[in-house]
Amino acid sequence: MSDLRQSSHFVPRGELVVIEPEQTLRDVYHTLSQAKRGGGFVIRQPGHKDNYVRADRLAKAVQGAVGNNLREWERFSAAPVGELISRFPTADILVDVDQNRVETSAEEAPLQNRSDRVFAVVEGGRFVGWYLNHETVHDASTSRTVFVCSRGHSNPDPDHGTCYSCPSPIKSTREEGDSAAPTETVGASL
C-alpha cells in the first residue's frame, strides 16, 4: 500500500506557508524568508478556492511592473498580496489547489497525470500536508526569492523599495542561491 507521505512530492503540514490575501507583499516575503520552504505559499481567500503561489514568479511580475521606481516599490510592497496577484496574468503565477482532498494511501500516478496541481493530503479526515504533483511545482516550493538592490545586496523582502543595508532601490529579484547574482543576504534576521 502506498503512502504519499513517503513521496518526495509530499510537504508536511506547517512547512508550506498559508497566508491570507490581506497580508502585504512585504509581510508575505518576510514570512517566506524565515520559512522552511520559502519558494511558494498557499493563499486562502474566503469564498474562493485556495491557490498555490509561485513566489519567484509573483516577485518577477511585480519587479517587471515597478522597475526601478522607488515610489512604485513602496506602493506595491504595502499592497495586499491578494490584490496584487489579481493585477497580473495568473497562469504562470498560480497553481490550482485541488478541491478534493486525497488520502495518504492514494496512488501517485493518477495525481501526477494531471496538470500542475497541489493537493491537500489527509489521513482519517485529518489534514497532514500537501502533495505537489510535478517537479516544477515542488521545486518552486524550495527556492526562496530575494530582492536585489542596485548595489547587489540581497534582501529577504522588498521592504519599502529600498535595501536593508544601504539606501539603494530594489532593482531585481532572483532565487536564493542563484550563482549569477550576488549571494550576500542582509536583513534576514529582522
N, CA, C and O atoms as a DFTB+ gen file, in Angstrom:
760 C
 N C O
     1  1       0.849      -1.189       0.000
     2  2       0.000       0.000       0.000
     3  2       0.884       1.238       0.000
     4  3       1.862       1.311       0.744
     5  1       0.542       2.201      -0.828
     6  2       1.361       3.410      -0.918
     7  2       1.020       4.385       0.215
     8  3      -0.054       4.325       0.812
     9  1       1.960       5.270       0.485
    10  2       1.763       6.307       1.489
    11  2       2.373       7.587       0.917
    12  3       3.594       7.691       0.795
    13  1       1.532       8.556       0.566
    14  2       2.016       9.790      -0.044
    15  2       3.049      10.507       0.810
    16  3       3.864      11.267       0.288
    17  1       3.025      10.272       2.119
    18  2       3.989      10.941       2.997
    19  2       5.419      10.491       2.723
    20  3       6.365      11.163       3.132
    21  1       5.586       9.368       2.040
    22  2       6.913       8.870       1.704
    23  2       7.426       9.435       0.376
    24  3       8.579       9.203       0.013
    25  1       6.598      10.160      -0.335
    26  2       6.962      10.716      -1.633
    27  2       7.805      11.984      -1.482
    28  3       7.645      12.741      -0.525
    29  1       8.693      12.197      -2.433
    30  2       9.479      13.445      -2.440
    31  2       8.599      14.644      -2.781
    32  3       9.026      15.787      -2.615
    33  1       7.393      14.406      -3.249
    34  2       6.460      15.481      -3.597
    35  2       5.572      15.887      -2.414
    36  3       4.775      16.819      -2.525
    37  1       5.711      15.194      -1.299
    38  2       4.895      15.496      -0.120
    39  2       5.579      16.565       0.728
    40  3       6.789      16.517       0.951
    41  1       4.783      17.535       1.199
    42  2       5.268      18.586       2.098
    43  2       4.420      18.514       3.368
    44  3       3.208      18.721       3.307
    45  1       5.036      18.222       4.517
    46  2       4.263      18.105       5.765
    47  2       3.552      19.406       6.145
    48  3       4.004      20.505       5.822
    49  1       2.438      19.243       6.834
    50  2       1.688      20.386       7.356
    51  2       2.636      21.287       8.139
    52  3       3.464      20.797       8.907
    53  1       2.525      22.558       7.958
    54  2       3.367      23.509       8.681
    55  2       4.616      23.912       7.921
    56  3       5.240      24.915       8.269
    57  1       5.006      23.160       6.887
    58  2       6.200      23.518       6.119
    59  2       5.881      24.383       4.902
    60  3       6.780      24.992       4.322
    61  1       4.627      24.440       4.518
    62  2       4.215      25.290       3.409
    63  2       3.380      26.421       3.998
    64  3       2.369      26.176       4.656
    65  1       3.803      27.645       3.762
    66  2       3.155      28.819       4.341
    67  2       1.760      28.988       3.732
    68  3       1.583      28.896       2.518
    69  1       0.778      29.235       4.598
    70  2      -0.587      29.548       4.169
    71  2      -0.856      30.976       4.616
    72  3      -0.716      31.299       5.796
    73  1      -1.241      31.832       3.673
    74  2      -1.444      33.240       4.004
    75  2      -2.842      33.690       3.606
    76  3      -3.535      33.044       2.821
    77  1      -3.220      34.805       4.173
    78  2      -4.497      35.446       3.848
    79  2      -4.232      36.530       2.812
    80  3      -3.144      37.107       2.809
    81  1      -5.173      36.824       1.941
    82  2      -4.943      37.793       0.866
    83  2      -4.715      39.223       1.339
    84  3      -4.219      40.048       0.572
    85  1      -5.068      39.535       2.591
    86  2      -4.888      40.901       3.107
    87  2      -3.455      41.188       3.523
    88  3      -3.101      42.350       3.722
    89  1      -2.616      40.158       3.661
    90  2      -1.234      40.386       4.057
    91  2      -0.510      41.163       2.969
    92  3      -0.740      40.945       1.780
    93  1       0.361      42.069       3.384
    94  2       1.075      42.880       2.396
    95  2       2.150      42.044       1.703
    96  3       2.610      41.030       2.229
    97  1       2.530      42.487       0.534
    98  2       3.600      41.827      -0.203
    99  2       4.854      41.746       0.664
   100  3       5.501      40.701       0.736
   101  1       5.192      42.853       1.318
   102  2       6.365      42.904       2.196
   103  2       6.287      41.842       3.284
   104  3       7.260      41.124       3.518
   105  1       5.141      41.735       3.951
   106  2       4.982      40.765       5.041
   107  2       5.043      39.327       4.542
   108  3       5.605      38.458       5.208
   109  1       4.465      39.076       3.370
   110  2       4.478      37.720       2.821
   111  2       5.909      37.278       2.539
   112  3       6.302      36.178       2.927
   113  1       6.691      38.115       1.872
   114  2       8.066      37.715       1.546
   115  2       8.951      37.680       2.779
   116  3       9.901      36.899       2.826
   117  1       8.668      38.497       3.768
   118  2       9.417      38.405       5.017
   119  2       9.120      37.060       5.688
   120  3      10.034      36.396       6.177
   121  1       7.854      36.660       5.713
   122  2       7.474      35.359       6.272
   123  2       8.147      34.228       5.492
   124  3       8.673      33.289       6.090
   125  1       8.130      34.316       4.174
   126  2       8.765      33.284       3.354
   127  2      10.265      33.201       3.614
   128  3      10.843      32.115       3.562
   129  1      10.901      34.340       3.894
   130  2      12.349      34.334       4.133
   131  2      12.714      33.551       5.385
   132  3      13.858      33.123       5.539
   133  1      11.754      33.362       6.273
   134  2      12.004      32.642       7.519
   135  2      11.420      31.236       7.528
   136  3      11.627      30.483       8.479
   137  1      10.687      30.876       6.467
   138  2      10.015      29.581       6.406
   139  2      10.964      28.483       5.940
   140  3      11.963      28.744       5.270
   141  1      10.629      27.249       6.312
   142  2      11.422      26.110       5.880
   143  2      11.374      25.975       4.364
   144  3      12.387      25.677       3.731
   145  1      10.201      26.192       3.785
   146  2      10.017      26.159       2.327
   147  2       9.517      27.529       1.918
   148  3       8.326      27.818       2.036
   149  1      10.410      28.369       1.441
   150  2      10.059      29.751       1.182
   151  2       9.841      30.116      -0.271
   152  3       9.791      31.301      -0.600
   153  1       9.712      29.141      -1.146
   154  2       9.583      29.448      -2.561
   155  2       8.165      29.578      -3.070
   156  3       7.942      29.918      -4.232
   157  1       7.215      29.310      -2.212
   158  2       5.820      29.415      -2.617
   159  2       4.929      29.403      -1.394
   160  3       5.379      29.128      -0.282
   161  1       3.670      29.704      -1.609
   162  2       2.727      29.723      -0.500
   163  2       1.320      29.449      -1.008
   164  3       1.016      29.621      -2.188
   165  1       0.477      29.020      -0.089
   166  2      -0.937      28.828      -0.403
   167  2      -1.656      30.088       0.043
   168  3      -1.481      30.550       1.170
   169  1      -2.468      30.641      -0.855
   170  2      -3.266      31.803      -0.493
   171  2      -4.688      31.321      -0.266
   172  3      -5.293      30.688      -1.131
   173  1      -5.207      31.629       0.903
   174  2      -6.531      31.183       1.313
   175  2      -7.457      32.385       1.329
   176  3      -7.373      33.239       2.212
   177  1      -8.345      32.440       0.338
   178  2      -9.274      33.552       0.208
   179  2     -10.682      33.070       0.515
   180  3     -11.215      32.234      -0.215
   181  1     -11.295      33.575       1.573
   182  2     -12.656      33.162       1.904
   183  2     -13.591      33.338       0.702
   184  3     -13.599      34.384       0.053
   185  1     -14.366      32.308       0.425
   186  2     -15.295      32.358      -0.695
   187  2     -14.675      32.003      -2.036
   188  3     -15.378      31.966      -3.047
   189  1     -13.376      31.743      -2.066
   190  2     -12.674      31.356      -3.291
   191  2     -11.911      30.068      -3.020
   192  3     -11.668      29.708      -1.869
   193  1     -11.540      29.387      -4.082
   194  2     -10.716      28.200      -3.892
   195  2      -9.288      28.613      -3.554
   196  3      -8.830      29.681      -3.959
   197  1      -8.602      27.774      -2.823
   198  2      -7.209      28.038      -2.485
   199  2      -6.351      27.926      -3.735
   200  3      -6.676      27.176      -4.656
   201  1      -5.261      28.672      -3.763
   202  2      -4.280      28.592      -4.837
   203  2      -2.890      28.558      -4.239
   204  3      -2.632      29.129      -3.179
   205  1      -2.000      27.878      -4.943
   206  2      -0.594      27.876      -4.589
   207  2       0.077      28.955      -5.436
   208  3      -0.115      28.997      -6.651
   209  1       0.857      29.819      -4.809
   210  2       1.503      30.935      -5.497
   211  2       2.996      30.644      -5.611
   212  3       3.669      30.388      -4.613
   213  1       3.497      30.686      -6.833
   214  2       4.932      30.545      -7.069
   215  2       5.562      31.905      -6.764
   216  3       5.458      32.842      -7.556
   217  1       6.210      31.994      -5.614
   218  2       6.704      33.273      -5.107
   219  2       7.696      33.942      -6.047
   220  3       7.679      35.165      -6.189
   221  1       8.556      33.166      -6.688
   222  2       9.538      33.767      -7.594
   223  2       8.858      34.419      -8.786
   224  3       9.287      35.480      -9.240
   225  1       7.820      33.809      -9.288
   226  2       7.132      34.356     -10.461
   227  2       6.302      35.589     -10.105
   228  3       6.203      36.524     -10.900
   229  1       5.707      35.591      -8.914
   230  2       4.991      36.789      -8.469
   231  2       5.974      37.938      -8.294
   232  3       5.695      39.058      -8.725
   233  1       7.117      37.679      -7.669
   234  2       8.119      38.731      -7.459
   235  2       8.623      39.289      -8.791
   236  3       8.804      40.498      -8.929
   237  1       8.848      38.414      -9.766
   238  2       9.302      38.885     -11.080
   239  2       8.225      39.708     -11.773
   240  3       8.546      40.676     -12.462
   241  1       6.960      39.348     -11.608
   242  2       5.863      40.131     -12.197
   243  2       5.812      41.518     -11.569
   244  3       5.646      42.517     -12.270
   245  1       5.957      41.580     -10.240
   246  2       5.953      42.869      -9.548
   247  2       7.154      43.695     -10.001
   248  3       7.011      44.874     -10.324
   249  1       8.319      43.087     -10.024
   250  2       9.529      43.793     -10.434
   251  2       9.389      44.322     -11.857
   252  3       9.828      45.432     -12.155
   253  1       8.775      43.525     -12.739
   254  2       8.554      43.974     -14.109
   255  2       7.612      45.168     -14.184
   256  3       7.761      46.034     -15.046
   257  1       6.636      45.208     -13.271
   258  2       5.669      46.314     -13.268
   259  2       6.247      47.595     -12.675
   260  3       5.909      48.690     -13.125
   261  1       7.114      47.473     -11.669
   262  2       7.604      48.672     -10.986
   263  2       8.988      49.102     -11.445
   264  3       9.347      50.270     -11.290
   265  1       9.771      48.193     -12.003
   266  2      11.122      48.543     -12.447
   267  2      11.943      49.110     -11.308
   268  3      11.997      48.518     -10.230
   269  1      12.579      50.240     -11.528
   270  2      13.408      50.896     -10.508
   271  2      12.694      52.067      -9.845
   272  3      13.335      52.889      -9.191
   273  1      11.389      52.154     -10.004
   274  2      10.620      53.271      -9.462
   275  2      10.391      53.069      -7.965
   276  3       9.587      52.228      -7.563
   277  1      11.099      53.841      -7.146
   278  2      11.035      53.698      -5.697
   279  2       9.624      53.888      -5.156
   280  3       9.205      53.138      -4.274
   281  1       8.888      54.859      -5.653
   282  2       7.514      55.085      -5.174
   283  2       6.615      53.894      -5.473
   284  3       5.768      53.520      -4.662
   285  1       6.810      53.305      -6.646
   286  2       6.007      52.128      -7.001
   287  2       6.368      50.936      -6.118
   288  3       5.482      50.185      -5.712
   289  1       7.662      50.749      -5.812
   290  2       8.068      49.690      -4.888
   291  2       7.403      49.895      -3.532
   292  3       6.892      48.945      -2.939
   293  1       7.409      51.131      -3.041
   294  2       6.772      51.420      -1.754
   295  2       5.290      51.068      -1.803
   296  3       4.760      50.440      -0.887
   297  1       4.630      51.478      -2.877
   298  2       3.193      51.238      -3.019
   299  2       2.886      49.738      -3.131
   300  3       2.003      49.226      -2.443
   301  1       3.612      49.054      -3.990
   302  2       3.368      47.625      -4.176
   303  2       3.717      46.836      -2.919
   304  3       3.006      45.890      -2.580
   305  1       4.792      47.196      -2.218
   306  2       5.203      46.485      -1.005
   307  2       4.146      46.548       0.085
   308  3       3.993      45.609       0.866
   309  1       3.416      47.656       0.135
   310  2       2.388      47.845       1.168
   311  2       1.007      47.343       0.729
   312  3       0.061      47.374       1.516
   313  1       0.889      46.891      -0.499
   314  2      -0.406      46.450      -1.028
   315  2      -0.717      45.017      -0.578
   316  3       0.196      44.212      -0.393
   317  1      -1.989      44.706      -0.405
   318  2      -2.379      43.328      -0.071
   319  2      -1.985      42.385      -1.215
   320  3      -2.223      42.684      -2.385
   321  1      -1.390      41.260      -0.870
   322  2      -0.893      40.346      -1.885
   323  2      -2.029      39.788      -2.752
   324  3      -1.822      39.536      -3.939
   325  1      -3.212      39.594      -2.188
   326  2      -4.344      39.114      -2.978
   327  2      -4.711      40.079      -4.083
   328  3      -5.047      39.674      -5.196
   329  1      -4.643      41.363      -3.766
   330  2      -4.925      42.403      -4.760
   331  2      -3.845      42.421      -5.841
   332  3      -4.147      42.559      -7.027
   333  1      -2.597      42.283      -5.429
   334  2      -1.502      42.302      -6.401
   335  2      -1.585      41.132      -7.366
   336  3      -1.382      41.296      -8.569
   337  1      -1.880      39.965      -6.844
   338  2      -1.967      38.780      -7.707
   339  2      -3.001      38.999      -8.801
   340  3      -2.803      38.585      -9.943
   341  1      -4.099      39.647      -8.449
   342  2      -5.170      39.853      -9.435
   343  2      -4.772      40.830     -10.549
   344  3      -5.461      40.906     -11.567
   345  1      -3.684      41.571     -10.378
   346  2      -3.235      42.534     -11.387
   347  2      -2.440      41.887     -12.521
   348  3      -2.235      42.501     -13.568
   349  1      -1.996      40.655     -12.314
   350  2      -1.116      40.002     -13.272
   351  2      -1.787      38.782     -13.886
   352  3      -2.698      38.203     -13.295
   353  1      -1.332      38.392     -15.078
   354  2      -1.827      37.128     -15.641
   355  2      -1.443      35.994     -14.681
   356  3      -0.271      35.823     -14.349
   357  1      -2.413      35.249     -14.254
   358  2      -2.174      34.281     -13.183
   359  2      -1.719      32.911     -13.655
   360  3      -1.276      32.110     -12.832
   361  1      -1.808      32.609     -14.933
   362  2      -1.469      31.268     -15.413
   363  2      -0.047      30.862     -15.034
   364  3       0.198      29.690     -14.746
   365  1       0.881      31.794     -15.030
   366  2       2.269      31.486     -14.720
   367  2       2.565      31.580     -13.216
   368  3       3.558      31.027     -12.742
   369  1       1.712      32.272     -12.479
   370  2       1.958      32.529     -11.058
   371  2       1.229      31.538     -10.159
   372  3       1.791      31.074      -9.167
   373  1      -0.007      31.211     -10.495
   374  2      -0.845      30.377      -9.632
   375  2      -0.910      28.934     -10.099
   376  3      -0.881      28.642     -11.294
   377  1      -0.999      28.043      -9.126
   378  2      -1.251      26.621      -9.366
   379  2      -2.498      26.274      -8.571
   380  3      -2.617      26.639      -7.402
   381  1      -3.421      25.575      -9.200
   382  2      -4.655      25.198      -8.513
   383  2      -4.376      24.282      -7.330
   384  3      -3.563      23.362      -7.415
   385  1      -5.065      24.551      -6.226
   386  2      -5.136      23.587      -5.129
   387  2      -6.424      22.829      -5.382
   388  3      -7.510      23.408      -5.356
   389  1      -6.301      21.544      -5.624
   390  2      -7.462      20.734      -5.965
   391  2      -8.504      20.799      -4.851
   392  3      -8.170      20.781      -3.666
   393  1      -9.754      20.873      -5.249
   394  2     -10.850      20.964      -4.274
   395  2     -11.055      19.661      -3.518
   396  3     -11.613      19.658      -2.421
   397  1     -10.606      18.555      -4.102
   398  2     -10.751      17.247      -3.456
   399  2      -9.498      16.915      -2.670
   400  3      -8.387      16.968      -3.197
   401  1      -9.685      16.580      -1.429
   402  2      -8.555      16.151      -0.608
   403  2      -8.235      14.700      -0.948
   404  3      -9.122      13.935      -1.324
   405  1      -6.979      14.328      -0.816
   406  2      -6.580      12.952      -1.090
   407  2      -6.067      12.312       0.191
   408  3      -5.447      12.966       1.030
   409  1      -6.338      11.029       0.320
   410  2      -5.870      10.258       1.475
   411  2      -4.393       9.922       1.308
   412  3      -3.893       9.860       0.185
   413  1      -3.710       9.711       2.393
   414  2      -2.293       9.348       2.348
   415  2      -2.085       8.050       1.571
   416  3      -0.988       7.807       1.066
   417  1      -3.097       7.229       1.469
   418  2      -2.993       5.947       0.767
   419  2      -3.204       6.065      -0.742
   420  3      -3.142       5.054      -1.443
   421  1      -3.448       7.259      -1.257
   422  2      -3.689       7.456      -2.690
   423  2      -2.451       7.074      -3.497
   424  3      -1.322       7.209      -3.026
   425  1      -2.676       6.602      -4.703
   426  2      -1.589       6.277      -5.624
   427  2      -1.073       7.575      -6.264
   428  3      -1.855       8.473      -6.574
   429  1       0.232       7.662      -6.456
   430  2       0.827       8.866      -7.034
   431  2       0.545       9.028      -8.526
   432  3       0.311      10.147      -8.981
   433  1       0.560       7.965      -9.283
   434  2       0.445       8.046     -10.748
   435  2      -0.770       8.857     -11.202
   436  3      -0.610       9.741     -12.045
   437  1      -1.979       8.601     -10.684
   438  2      -3.113       9.414     -11.139
   439  2      -2.975      10.898     -10.773
   440  3      -3.478      11.759     -11.495
   441  1      -2.303      11.200      -9.669
   442  2      -2.106      12.591      -9.267
   443  2      -1.093      13.275     -10.185
   444  3      -1.235      14.453     -10.510
   445  1      -0.078      12.530     -10.594
   446  2       0.965      13.092     -11.456
   447  2       0.521      13.199     -12.911
   448  3       1.126      13.935     -13.690
   449  1      -0.520      12.478     -13.279
   450  2      -1.015      12.518     -14.656
   451  2      -1.979      13.668     -14.891
   452  3      -2.714      13.663     -15.878
   453  1      -1.988      14.620     -14.030
   454  2      -2.840      15.802     -14.156
   455  2      -1.955      17.018     -14.389
   456  3      -0.737      16.947     -14.223
   457  1      -2.565      18.128     -14.772
   458  2      -1.807      19.368     -14.933
   459  2      -1.229      19.770     -13.574
   460  3      -1.585      19.193     -12.547
   461  1      -0.329      20.772     -13.576
   462  2       0.258      21.242     -12.313
   463  2      -0.847      21.452     -11.293
   464  3      -1.843      22.123     -11.560
   465  1      -0.650      20.864     -10.116
   466  2      -1.704      20.911      -9.115
   467  2      -1.115      20.624      -7.736
   468  3      -0.107      19.929      -7.600
   469  1      -1.767      21.175      -6.725
   470  2      -1.422      20.912      -5.333
   471  2      -2.641      20.258      -4.693
   472  3      -3.776      20.679      -4.917
   473  1      -2.394      19.229      -3.898
   474  2      -3.470      18.510      -3.230
   475  2      -3.279      18.590      -1.723
   476  3      -2.161      18.457      -1.223
   477  1      -4.367      18.807      -1.007
   478  2      -4.339      18.701       0.449
   479  2      -4.401      17.209       0.769
   480  3      -5.254      16.497       0.238
   481  1      -3.514      16.735       1.625
   482  2      -3.443      15.316       1.965
   483  2      -3.990      15.122       3.376
   484  3      -3.630      15.845       4.305
   485  1      -4.864      14.133       3.516
   486  2      -5.485      13.840       4.804
   487  2      -5.259      12.381       5.170
   488  3      -5.039      11.525       4.314
   489  1      -5.320      12.134       6.452
   490  2      -5.294      10.765       6.959
   491  2      -6.433      10.655       7.961
   492  3      -6.436      11.316       8.999
   493  1      -7.386       9.817       7.633
   494  2      -8.553       9.673       8.502
   495  2      -9.310      10.978       8.678
   496  3      -9.866      11.230       9.748
   497  1      -9.340      11.814       7.644
   498  2     -10.046      13.092       7.698
   499  2      -9.247      14.232       8.304
   500  3      -9.715      15.371       8.305
   501  1      -8.055      13.959       8.819
   502  2      -7.202      14.982       9.441
   503  2      -6.132      15.434       8.452
   504  3      -5.421      14.604       7.886
   505  1      -6.015      16.740       8.243
   506  2      -5.031      17.306       7.324
   507  2      -3.618      17.024       7.818
   508  3      -3.285      17.307       8.969
   509  1      -2.771      16.450       6.918
   510  2      -1.397      16.122       7.310
   511  2      -0.345      16.798       6.436
   512  3       0.838      16.786       6.776
   513  1      -0.762      17.391       5.308
   514  2       0.220      18.059       4.466
   515  2      -0.277      18.279       3.058
   516  3      -1.476      18.243       2.782
   517  1       0.676      18.508       2.175
   518  2       0.387      18.870       0.789
   519  2       1.140      17.928      -0.146
   520  3       2.235      17.461       0.168
   521  1       0.540      17.661      -1.287
   522  2       1.203      16.899      -2.333
   523  2       1.309      17.811      -3.550
   524  3       0.291      18.244      -4.089
   525  1       2.534      18.108      -3.986
   526  2       2.798      18.973      -5.139
   527  2       3.153      18.041      -6.294
   528  3       4.231      17.448      -6.304
   529  1       2.250      17.910      -7.270
   530  2       2.290      16.775      -8.189
   531  2       3.388      16.760      -9.245
   532  3       3.656      15.690      -9.791
   533  1       4.024      17.845      -9.561
   534  2       5.095      17.836     -10.556
   535  2       6.345      18.494      -9.992
   536  3       6.277      19.297      -9.062
   537  1       7.483      18.141     -10.569
   538  2       8.755      18.721     -10.119
   539  2       8.747      20.238     -10.225
   540  3       9.304      20.924      -9.367
   541  1       8.117      20.768     -11.277
   542  2       8.107      22.227     -11.451
   543  2       7.358      22.922     -10.315
   544  3       7.699      24.042      -9.935
   545  1       6.355      22.266      -9.787
   546  2       5.611      22.829      -8.656
   547  2       6.408      22.610      -7.373
   548  3       6.569      23.532      -6.573
   549  1       6.903      21.400      -7.179
   550  2       7.660      21.075      -5.968
   551  2       8.929      21.907      -5.871
   552  3       9.244      22.440      -4.807
   553  1       9.666      22.021      -6.985
   554  2      10.904      22.804      -6.964
   555  2      10.648      24.262      -6.602
   556  3      11.474      24.898      -5.948
   557  1       9.500      24.789      -7.028
   558  2       9.163      26.174      -6.698
   559  2       8.972      26.373      -5.203
   560  3       9.087      27.494      -4.709
   561  1       8.684      25.300      -4.477
   562  2       8.459      25.448      -3.037
   563  2       9.757      25.543      -2.250
   564  3       9.737      25.920      -1.078
   565  1      10.874      25.212      -2.863
   566  2      12.115      25.122      -2.103
   567  2      13.046      26.320      -2.232
   568  3      13.816      26.585      -1.309
   569  1      13.007      27.047      -3.329
   570  2      13.937      28.167      -3.542
   571  2      13.305      29.486      -3.117
   572  3      12.260      29.879      -3.635
   573  1      13.945      30.161      -2.172
   574  2      13.445      31.457      -1.713
   575  2      13.735      32.539      -2.749
   576  3      14.719      32.478      -3.486
   577  1      12.864      33.510      -2.779
   578  2      13.060      34.675      -3.635
   579  2      13.746      35.761      -2.819
   580  3      13.377      36.007      -1.671
   581  1      14.741      36.407      -3.408
   582  2      15.381      37.549      -2.765
   583  2      15.228      38.763      -3.668
   584  3      15.093      38.639      -4.886
   585  1      15.252      39.916      -3.060
   586  2      15.108      41.190      -3.754
   587  2      16.477      41.855      -3.736
   588  3      17.066      42.044      -2.671
   589  1      16.979      42.207      -4.905
   590  2      18.355      42.694      -5.045
   591  2      18.344      44.195      -5.315
   592  3      17.631      44.672      -6.198
   593  1      19.146      44.937      -4.540
   594  2      19.230      46.387      -4.745
   595  2      20.218      46.686      -5.873
   596  3      20.893      45.789      -6.378
   597  1      20.287      47.942      -6.253
   598  2      21.158      48.333      -7.364
   599  2      22.642      48.171      -7.039
   600  3      23.478      48.220      -7.941
   601  1      22.977      47.979      -5.767
   602  2      24.377      47.727      -5.384
   603  2      24.664      46.234      -5.223
   604  3      25.781      45.843      -4.884
   605  1      23.647      45.405      -5.468
   606  2      23.858      43.961      -5.439
   607  2      23.561      43.267      -4.126
   608  3      23.767      42.058      -4.023
   609  1      23.080      43.992      -3.106
   610  2      22.736      43.356      -1.835
   611  2      21.425      42.592      -1.965
   612  3      20.477      43.068      -2.589
   613  1      21.380      41.412      -1.373
   614  2      20.164      40.604      -1.355
   615  2      19.348      40.936      -0.122
   616  3      19.895      41.095       0.970
   617  1      18.034      41.042      -0.295
   618  2      17.120      41.383       0.785
   619  2      16.013      40.334       0.850
   620  3      15.597      39.820      -0.189
   621  1      15.525      40.004       2.051
   622  2      14.509      38.960       2.174
   623  2      13.121      39.373       1.688
   624  3      12.281      38.517       1.409
   625  1      12.879      40.659       1.588
   626  2      11.582      41.163       1.127
   627  2      11.820      42.539       0.505
   628  3      12.914      43.090       0.628
   629  1      10.810      43.100      -0.162
   630  2      11.030      44.390      -0.821
   631  2      11.030      45.585       0.114
   632  3      11.255      46.710      -0.331
   633  1      10.780      45.367       1.408
   634  2      10.752      46.435       2.400
   635  2       9.927      47.604       1.855
   636  3       8.765      47.415       1.495
   637  1      10.489      48.773       1.789
   638  2       9.785      49.941       1.249
   639  2      10.346      50.319      -0.115
   640  3      10.254      51.466      -0.552
   641  1      10.932      49.318      -0.779
   642  2      11.514      49.566      -2.090
   643  2      12.988      49.887      -2.045
   644  3      13.611      50.136      -3.077
   645  1      13.554      49.881      -0.831
   646  2      14.984      50.143      -0.687
   647  2      15.640      48.987       0.045
   648  3      14.976      48.155       0.664
   649  1      16.951      48.960      -0.046
   650  2      17.769      47.916       0.558
   651  2      17.786      48.040       2.078
   652  3      17.658      49.136       2.624
   653  1      17.945      46.909       2.751
   654  2      18.086      46.907       4.204
   655  2      19.429      47.476       4.652
   656  3      19.528      48.036       5.744
   657  1      20.478      47.337       3.810
   658  2      21.803      47.740       4.263
   659  2      22.329      49.020       3.635
   660  3      23.363      49.533       4.063
   661  1      21.646      49.541       2.638
   662  2      22.072      50.792       2.017
   663  2      20.827      51.499       1.468
   664  3      19.751      50.901       1.437
   665  1      20.949      52.729       1.046
   666  2      19.765      53.454       0.577
   667  2      19.373      53.153      -0.874
   668  3      18.466      53.789      -1.411
   669  1      20.040      52.201      -1.505
   670  2      19.770      51.908      -2.921
   671  2      18.394      51.275      -3.118
   672  3      17.904      50.545      -2.256
   673  1      17.778      51.567      -4.264
   674  2      16.471      50.982      -4.548
   675  2      16.586      49.515      -4.966
   676  3      17.622      49.071      -5.460
   677  1      15.504      48.782      -4.756
   678  2      15.418      47.408      -5.243
   679  2      15.360      47.477      -6.764
   680  3      14.613      48.281      -7.323
   681  1      16.143      46.638      -7.433
   682  2      16.143      46.689      -8.894
   683  2      15.768      45.369      -9.538
   684  3      15.382      45.347     -10.707
   685  1      15.872      44.264      -8.807
   686  2      15.557      42.979      -9.421
   687  2      15.244      41.934      -8.355
   688  3      15.355      42.184      -7.155
   689  1      14.850      40.763      -8.832
   690  2      14.622      39.629      -7.946
   691  2      15.386      38.443      -8.515
   692  3      15.739      38.425      -9.694
   693  1      15.633      37.464      -7.676
   694  2      16.252      36.217      -8.117
   695  2      15.964      35.158      -7.062
   696  3      15.489      35.460      -5.968
   697  1      16.261      33.921      -7.411
   698  2      16.103      32.846      -6.447
   699  2      17.364      32.765      -5.606
   700  3      18.473      32.918      -6.119
   701  1      17.191      32.526      -4.320
   702  2      18.328      32.391      -3.425
   703  2      19.231      31.271      -3.910
   704  3      18.759      30.202      -4.297
   705  1      20.526      31.521      -3.886
   706  2      21.486      30.522      -4.325
   707  2      21.790      30.583      -5.804
   708  3      22.617      29.811      -6.287
   709  1      21.149      31.477      -6.541
   710  2      21.428      31.653      -7.964
   711  2      22.832      32.223      -8.088
   712  3      23.091      33.335      -7.630
   713  1      23.731      31.482      -8.696
   714  2      25.129      31.910      -8.757
   715  2      25.355      33.067      -9.719
   716  3      26.439      33.651      -9.737
   717  1      24.355      33.405     -10.512
   718  2      24.515      34.507     -11.463
   719  2      24.362      35.863     -10.800
   720  3      24.578      36.895     -11.435
   721  1      23.993      35.869      -9.536
   722  2      23.786      37.127      -8.827
   723  2      24.527      37.084      -7.500
   724  3      24.940      36.012      -7.059
   725  1      24.703      38.243      -6.850
   726  2      25.386      38.273      -5.558
   727  2      24.669      37.389      -4.539
   728  3      23.455      37.201      -4.621
   729  1      25.410      36.853      -3.591
   730  2      24.819      35.956      -2.616
   731  2      24.726      36.550      -1.212
   732  3      24.174      35.909      -0.318
   733  1      25.242      37.736      -0.997
   734  2      25.169      38.363       0.325
   735  2      23.720      38.718       0.647
   736  3      23.064      39.434      -0.110
   737  1      23.230      38.213       1.774
   738  2      21.853      38.488       2.184
   739  2      21.890      39.371       3.421
   740  3      22.627      39.093       4.367
   741  1      21.103      40.423       3.414
   742  2      21.046      41.330       4.554
   743  2      19.640      41.394       5.079
   744  3      18.686      41.175       4.332
   745  1      19.492      41.691       6.349
   746  2      18.177      41.912       6.920
   747  2      17.396      40.651       7.225
   748  3      16.250      40.749       7.663
   749  1      17.958      39.473       7.017
   750  2      17.213      38.226       7.204
   751  2      16.841      38.002       8.664
   752  3      15.898      37.260       8.939
   753  1      17.533      38.602       9.589
   754  2      17.220      38.366      10.996
   755  2      16.259      39.383      11.587
   756  3      16.006      39.373      12.791
   757  1      15.724      40.256      10.752
   758  2      14.808      41.286      11.263
   759  2      13.512      40.684      11.742
   760  3      12.629      41.407      12.203
